[in-house]
């Protein structure tokens, strides 16, 4: 019989709960606590450990457990909270959350986490680049409204520094991808599509490693561009997109915007939707979905892009 273990992580503490036995304990979120956790669970059969994503505080602990050979599952906080609501658990504290995570792992399908140092490094670099780009956009918007000369000079210096840091990150990311055979091959396939630039390509490599192993519907849903039904009885509601990985979807939007103007196949597809009376934003989301399904198929079939007739 499997033992389902839930761990609620914070900056300083790990609260642990075992669903089947009801055991609960607290450990420090550091190397000593991680070693104590591994020793406590060592020898038990079929241990599945669920850990809620917690802004990065869970990463070191997950890495230690994976190196020790445990079956670890990363849990989406929103899905966990929905389970709590469905189960009528209105209170929220660390001990309750640990047992709730264990129940989530025992009840709902989850996927084992993998230890991949290269992808972890790539994810951190790409995430940092996105944060710097967001900060650069904010500063540029502010600089356009500044009237005080001193403040304007400070803003210009900050903008120059951020641009230099982004260029450095771009070079480091490209070097890392080129040095890894699998990532370099996938990047070469994806970059053959007009509209897929280095930022979108590296974002997919970092945050959507499943690409190429999914169905078209799964790939679209994972990005958050798959329309979901809203029907009940005689009601035929409007289909809407929901969920998905926002960091991928934000970059996919810009890639689709470029592809709808410069990729012959996707440009014709986009124009056909507009000619049929589709709203501009709806047509662009359709291009996003088309683009991600194309990339998924290319990686699945190990095939370069070929423009299709309009």
Number of C-alpha atoms within 10 A of each C-alpha: 7 12 19 23 30 33 27 26 26 17 13 10 17 27 22 28 29 23 22 15 10 9 11 17 13 16 17 17 19 15 12 10 16 20 15 14 20 15 11 10 14 13 9 9 10 12 18 19 26 31 26 22 17 16 10 11 17 20 15 13 20 23 17 17 18 15 10 13 10 19 17 23 21 20 19 14 14 11 11 18 17 12 18 20 12 10 10 9 14 9 9 11 9 18 18 18 24 27 26 27 33 25 22 22 26 20 11 8 7 15 11 14 15 13 14 9 10 13 18 14 14 21 19 13 20 23 16 14 21 17 12 17 16 11 15 20 12 12 16 14 11 12 17 10 9 13 9 8 9 10 12 16 13 12 19 15 12 16 19 12 13 18 15 12 15 18 13 12 17 18 11 15 22 16 12 18 20 15 11 12 11 10 18 17 14 22 22 13 17 27 17 15 19 19 22 22 17 15 19 21 20 24 22 26 22 21 19 15 12 13 23 20 14 15 14 20 13 16 25 24 19 22 25 21 25 23 17 13 12 11 11 8 5 6 8 10 11 10 12 13 15 14 12 16 15 12 14 18 24 12 17 27 17 18 21 26 18 17 24 24 16 14 17 16 17 26 18 17 19 25 17 14 17 16 10 9 10 14 11 13 10 14 20 23 22 21 25 28 25 19 22 23 20 18 27 23 19 19 18 14 11 13 14 14 15 9 11 9 7 10
